[in-house]
């Protein structure tokens, strides 16, 4: 497995599970058939800028870093000038945009909201954003509307 694929999997694991120690992450990766060493996981944690904080139950766990503010500002600016309409159903968010910006905005949405997304399908003037949960779709809808 390539480093980028492994790091993407680590981000997914951190988002979905309560992992508080490097050793736990090594075990989870090995259980998923990914041969890793403690040193490799340590480097991945550092490169991903994972943050170890206390969760709502008072237990230390790894968290993903906050989204890059420069990319979020760029998304906000583009949405402010390109947004036409939004429609949400279950975990689906459909955006109608000005022609020519769909793919760019799609990439920005993927970057800024990566941990909430299943996938984003984009073309010239539309985005179909599929989130992991209904609640994430509603949160994304609110955030997008606040940008317009």
PyMOL commands that set and color helices and strands:
alter all, ss='L'
color gray80, all
select helices_A, chain A and resi 3-16+22-31+38-47+69-82+102-112+114-116+134-147
alter helices_A, ss='H'
color red, helices_A
select strands_A, chain A and resi 51-54+60-63+83-89+92-97+117-122+126-131
alter strands_A, ss='S'
color yellow, strands_A
deselect
rebuild
show_as cartoon
